[in-house]
């Protein structure tokens, strides 16, 4: 009887070990799949802002840390990275993560492309919870509204023009949704302001994968 109990115990232990290994393998495969999907999503967003024919480096790998003192301007709560677009090793644009907490339904996360002349070359919303059919027009697949910022800068657009038309600005509001576009507009001003303060460092540095600069 003792031998039978021992045999059963060994069998259960072996089964548990095999199950743990299999579970670990499944979790690893799932994590790898998620990481790959996230990479593809990020790459797609970056390439929409700076298409392949405009740069010759890997946008995902050519990154710069954002000093912690600038996090409030960009609405960041944790370390994120700027992606640098280069052509013939010369930086031509920076793609900057920026978050506004002032959306109608919460935070709106964006990637903002700015060239060496401090001009916006593209904006993409990568995460939000705005109302479908109203606030979600900030997405390019829902509306071309986000393209209206291309070519804009703090130099060619006055302070008062950075507002929806309802408030005397240059940009369309959405029917039934003014809070959402206003939040995006204000955050783009903050992002351009940040860029003017940090562009010398961004464009003078080489790729800094894995480097943290939380000063």
C-alpha positions as CSV (number, residue, x, y, z in Angstrom):
1,X,0.0,0.0,0.0
2,X,2.8,2.3,0.9
3,X,4.5,1.6,-2.5
4,X,1.2,2.4,-4.2
5,X,0.9,5.8,-2.4
6,X,4.5,6.6,-3.2
7,X,4.0,5.7,-6.8
8,X,0.9,7.9,-7.0
9,X,2.7,10.8,-5.3
10,X,5.5,10.6,-7.7
11,X,3.1,10.5,-10.6
12,X,1.2,13.5,-9.4
13,X,4.5,15.4,-8.8
14,X,5.6,14.5,-12.4
15,X,2.3,15.6,-13.8
16,X,2.5,18.9,-11.9
17,X,6.0,19.5,-13.2
18,X,5.1,18.8,-16.8
19,X,2.0,21.0,-16.5
20,X,4.1,23.8,-15.1
21,X,6.6,23.5,-17.9
22,X,3.8,23.5,-20.5
23,X,2.1,26.5,-18.9
24,X,5.3,28.4,-18.9
25,X,5.8,27.6,-22.6
26,X,2.3,28.7,-23.4
27,X,2.8,31.9,-21.4
28,X,6.1,32.6,-23.2
29,X,4.5,32.0,-26.6
30,X,1.6,34.3,-25.7
31,X,4.0,37.0,-24.4
32,X,6.1,36.8,-27.6
33,X,2.9,37.0,-29.7
34,X,1.7,40.1,-27.8
35,X,5.2,41.7,-28.1
36,X,5.2,41.0,-31.8
37,X,1.7,42.5,-32.3
38,X,2.7,45.5,-30.3
39,X,5.8,46.0,-32.4
40,X,3.8,45.8,-35.6
41,X,1.3,48.3,-34.3
42,X,4.0,50.7,-33.2
43,X,5.9,50.3,-36.5
44,X,2.7,51.0,-38.5
45,X,2.0,54.2,-36.5
46,X,5.6,55.4,-36.9
47,X,5.7,54.7,-40.6
48,X,2.4,56.6,-41.1
49,X,4.1,59.7,-39.7
50,X,7.5,59.3,-41.4
51,X,7.0,56.9,-44.5
52,X,9.8,54.5,-45.5
53,X,10.9,56.6,-48.5
54,X,11.8,59.6,-46.2
55,X,14.2,57.8,-43.9
56,X,16.7,55.0,-44.0
57,X,17.0,53.9,-40.3
58,X,15.0,51.7,-38.0
59,X,12.5,53.9,-36.3
60,X,11.7,51.4,-33.6
61,X,15.4,51.0,-32.6
62,X,16.6,54.6,-33.0
63,X,15.4,56.1,-29.8
64,X,16.1,58.8,-27.2
65,X,15.0,59.0,-23.6
66,X,12.9,61.9,-22.4
67,X,14.4,63.8,-19.4
68,X,12.0,63.5,-16.5
69,X,11.8,67.3,-16.1
70,X,9.9,67.4,-19.4
71,X,7.3,64.6,-18.5
72,X,4.7,67.1,-17.3
73,X,4.7,69.0,-20.7
74,X,4.1,65.7,-22.5
75,X,1.7,64.3,-20.0
76,X,3.9,61.3,-19.2
77,X,3.8,59.4,-15.9
78,X,6.5,56.9,-16.8
79,X,9.6,56.7,-19.1
80,X,8.9,56.7,-22.8
81,X,11.1,57.3,-25.7
82,X,11.4,59.6,-28.7
83,X,11.9,57.8,-32.1
84,X,14.3,59.5,-34.4
85,X,14.0,59.4,-38.2
86,X,17.3,59.8,-40.1
87,X,18.4,59.9,-43.7
88,X,22.1,59.4,-44.5
89,X,22.7,59.4,-40.7
90,X,21.2,62.9,-40.4
91,X,18.2,63.4,-38.1
92,X,15.2,64.7,-40.0
93,X,12.4,64.3,-37.6
94,X,11.5,63.2,-34.0
95,X,8.4,61.2,-33.2
96,X,7.3,62.1,-29.7
97,X,4.9,60.3,-27.4
98,X,2.4,62.8,-25.8
99,X,-0.6,62.3,-23.6
100,X,-3.5,64.6,-22.6
101,X,-5.5,63.6,-19.6
102,X,-8.3,66.0,-20.6
103,X,-10.3,64.0,-23.1
104,X,-14.0,63.6,-22.6
105,X,-13.6,60.0,-21.4
106,X,-10.0,60.1,-20.1
107,X,-6.5,60.2,-21.5
108,X,-5.7,60.4,-25.2
109,X,-2.3,59.1,-26.2
110,X,-0.6,60.4,-29.4
111,X,2.5,60.2,-31.4
112,X,3.6,63.6,-32.7
113,X,6.1,63.9,-35.6
114,X,8.1,67.1,-35.7
115,X,10.8,68.0,-38.2
116,X,14.0,70.0,-37.7
117,X,12.1,73.2,-38.4
118,X,9.8,72.6,-35.4
119,X,6.9,71.9,-37.7
120,X,4.4,69.1,-37.2
121,X,4.7,66.5,-40.0
122,X,2.1,64.1,-38.6
123,X,0.0,63.1,-35.6
124,X,-1.6,59.8,-34.8
125,X,-3.8,58.9,-31.9
126,X,-2.7,55.5,-30.6
127,X,-5.0,55.1,-27.6
128,X,-8.2,56.7,-26.3
129,X,-11.7,56.0,-24.8
130,X,-13.6,58.8,-26.5
131,X,-17.3,58.3,-27.5
132,X,-17.7,56.2,-30.7
133,X,-19.3,58.3,-33.5
134,X,-18.3,61.6,-31.7
135,X,-14.9,61.9,-30.1
136,X,-13.4,59.1,-32.0
137,X,-13.0,61.4,-35.1
138,X,-9.5,62.0,-33.7
139,X,-8.6,58.7,-35.3
140,X,-7.5,58.9,-39.0
141,X,-9.6,55.9,-39.9
142,X,-12.7,57.8,-38.7
143,X,-11.9,61.3,-40.0
144,X,-9.1,63.2,-41.7
145,X,-9.3,65.8,-38.9
146,X,-6.0,64.8,-37.4
147,X,-4.3,65.7,-40.7
148,X,-5.2,69.4,-40.2
149,X,-2.1,69.8,-38.0
150,X,0.4,68.8,-40.7
151,X,2.6,71.8,-41.5
152,X,1.6,73.7,-38.3
153,X,4.2,75.2,-35.9
154,X,4.2,77.7,-33.1
155,X,5.8,80.2,-35.6
156,X,3.2,79.9,-38.3
157,X,0.1,79.5,-36.1
158,X,-0.7,82.2,-33.5
159,X,-1.6,81.4,-29.9
160,X,-5.3,82.3,-30.5
161,X,-5.4,80.1,-33.6
162,X,-4.6,77.0,-31.6
163,X,-8.3,76.4,-30.8
164,X,-11.5,75.1,-32.4
165,X,-13.3,77.4,-34.7
166,X,-16.1,77.8,-32.2
167,X,-13.6,79.6,-30.0
168,X,-12.0,81.6,-32.7
169,X,-9.3,79.1,-33.7
170,X,-8.3,77.4,-36.9
171,X,-9.4,73.9,-36.3
172,X,-12.8,72.2,-36.7
173,X,-14.7,71.0,-33.7
174,X,-16.8,67.8,-33.8
175,X,-20.6,68.0,-33.8
176,X,-21.6,67.3,-30.2
177,X,-18.0,67.0,-29.1
178,X,-15.8,70.0,-28.4
179,X,-13.9,68.7,-25.4
180,X,-12.0,66.0,-27.3
181,X,-10.6,68.2,-30.1
182,X,-9.7,70.9,-27.7
183,X,-7.8,68.5,-25.5
184,X,-5.8,67.3,-28.6
185,X,-5.1,70.8,-29.7
186,X,-3.8,72.0,-26.3
187,X,-1.6,68.9,-26.0
188,X,0.0,69.5,-29.4
189,X,0.9,73.1,-28.3
190,X,2.5,71.5,-25.2
191,X,4.4,69.0,-27.4
192,X,5.7,71.8,-29.7
193,X,6.7,73.8,-26.7
194,X,8.6,70.8,-25.3
195,X,10.4,70.2,-28.7
196,X,11.6,73.8,-28.8
197,X,13.2,73.4,-25.4
198,X,14.8,70.0,-26.1
199,X,15.4,69.7,-29.9
200,X,19.1,70.5,-29.7
201,X,19.7,67.5,-27.4
202,X,17.4,65.3,-29.4
203,X,19.0,65.9,-32.8
204,X,22.6,66.1,-31.5
205,X,22.6,62.7,-29.9
206,X,23.1,59.3,-31.5
207,X,20.7,56.4,-30.9
208,X,20.5,55.6,-27.2
209,X,18.8,52.2,-26.8
210,X,18.5,51.3,-23.2
211,X,19.8,54.6,-21.9
212,X,17.9,56.4,-19.1
213,X,18.1,60.1,-18.6
214,X,15.7,60.9,-15.8
215,X,17.1,64.3,-14.8
